[in-house]
Amino acid sequence: MARECGRDPETIRLVAVSKTKTPDMVMEAIEAGVDILGENYIQEARENYDELSSYPVSWHFIGHLQTNKAKYAVRIFDLIHSVDSLKLALELDKQAKKIGKIQDVLIQVNIGKESSKKGVEPDEVLKLVQDTAGLDNLTVKGLMAMPPYFDDPGKVRPFFANLRELRDKMKKDGLSDLSMGMTGDFETAIHEGSTFVRIGTAIFGKRN
Ligand SMILES: *Cc1c(COP(=O)(O)O)cnc(C)c1O
């Protein structure tokens, strides 16, 4: 799939999204080769982490993060995909400082400008990236987005392309990663340069 569109497979990483799944199911996925876990909820993540922290996997946070949960997030996660405000960035920086960590983050962009979606508006991304990059204990690695849903995955392609173009404009600010693509549209996202695909259903089956 990666080679088909001229990409080195090593540059595309799979984040296994385990929301609503039990630690047992997550463990099975790890045994089957998953090495990055994507968590949506801090409470669920803490439960999984308690049971699975001895496994050699990387923990990523992909859900909406409330400022008052930042202290837990910096303890568990190697990468937080969903920074969407300066307020959250400041709190993560403060909590990371307390434990002597440099926290890697992505900035979440509301690429379809939907009222139902989280993320900073496309024309405010540069400012948030630069403000966040100015904080001592955070490193901005790239951008993340959840585009609008279409039955036809071809229609989502321009949204992925827009996110890539935004990232390209900020390469000089050190941004390289693109977290985009889920079960229904990861192939399109890979064509448009995704470096993290976040897959739940195709790994764990349908959620209730
Ligand atoms: C649930 C979720 C996914 C995975 O979705 P699937 O369609 O099950 O692959 C990816 N990213 C985020 C932010 C999610 O909440």
The ligand as an ORCA input file, in Angstrom:
! r2SCAN-3c Opt
* xyz 0 1
  C     -12.221      6.258     17.357
  C     -11.148      7.098     16.763
  C     -10.326      6.625     15.719
  C     -10.474      5.246     15.109
  O     -11.650      5.149     14.352
  P     -11.992      3.834     13.511
  O     -12.927      4.336     12.487
  O     -12.606      2.857     14.466
  O     -10.729      3.314     12.913
  C      -9.323      7.457     15.249
  N      -9.125      8.679     15.759
  C      -9.885      9.185     16.741
  C      -9.597     10.548     17.256
  C     -10.914      8.411     17.263
  O     -11.675      8.931     18.242
*
